[in-house]
Amino acid sequence: MISSIVQRIRRIFADFDATHREKATALTVMEMEELENIFALLLLGSFAGFPSPPTFIAVELLPYMERELQVLCKRAKDCNDMLAEMCGTIGLE
């Protein structure tokens, strides 16, 4: 009987741990995508009206920015409300 209770308590803590790990992973992935978006906007800011770095720097980094450009195009295509997306990820309603 005691071992059954201990097993249940371990399962509860394991589920609690898994839930928090999933939330932390989701927040980390979202933060990484935001940083990639910011990096792309810093280099290609002239398309959005921001001051851009010297052209030779942006052109030299362009071959390495494939992932950032995909994220930027995804953002432009989806065009969701970022505040609502962040609140949904955090769990606020």
N, C-alpha and C positions, 0 to 999 in steps of 0.2 A: 504494500500500500504506500509506504513512504517513497519507494523508488518510483512509483507511478506519479506521485506528486512532484518529485524532483525532475522527472522527465518532462512533465507539462510545463514546469517553471523554466526549464532550459529551452523548450520549444518557444515559449512566449518571448524570452529574451533574444533568441535567435531571430525570430520574426521582427522584433523591434529593431534589432541591429540591421537586418536586411533592408527594412523600410528606410531607415536613416541613411544608409549607404546609397540607396537608389536616389534619394532626394539630393544628397550631396553631389553625386555624379551628375545628375541632371543640371544642377546649378553650375557646376564646373564647366560642363559642355556649353551651356548658354553663355557663360562669361568668356570662354574661349572664342565663340563665334562673334561676340561683341568686340573683343579685342582685334580679331581679324578684320571686322568691318571698319573699325576705327583706323587700323593700319592702311587699309585700302583707300579710305577717304583722305588720309593724310597724303598719300602718294598721288592719288588721282582726284584731288579736291577741286581742280579747275572745272571738272564736269558739274560739280554741285555748287560752284560759286565761292569755294574756299580758296585762300591763297595756297598755291602749290609749291613744292620744293623745286629746285632747279631741274629742268627737263632732263638733263643727262643722267641725274640720279634716278629719276622715275623710269627712264628707258632702260637703264642697266638692271634695275630690279624687276622689270616687267616679266622676264622669263621665269622668275621664281615666285610669281604672284598668282599662279593658276588657281590655287585653292581660294585665295582671298577674292579673286574676281568672280569665282563661282558663288561665294557667299554674298558678294555685292549684288550680283544679278538675281540671286534668290530673294534678297531683301527688296529689290526694286519690283520684282514680280509679285511677291506676296503683299507687300505694303501694309502690313498689319500695324495695329496700335502697339508700340513697344511697351508702354506702361501696362496695358492689359495683359500682354504676353508675360511680362515679368511677374505681375501679380498672380497670374495663373500658375506659373512655375513654382512660386513660393507657396501658393495655396490660399492666398487671400481672395475673398469674394466680395 
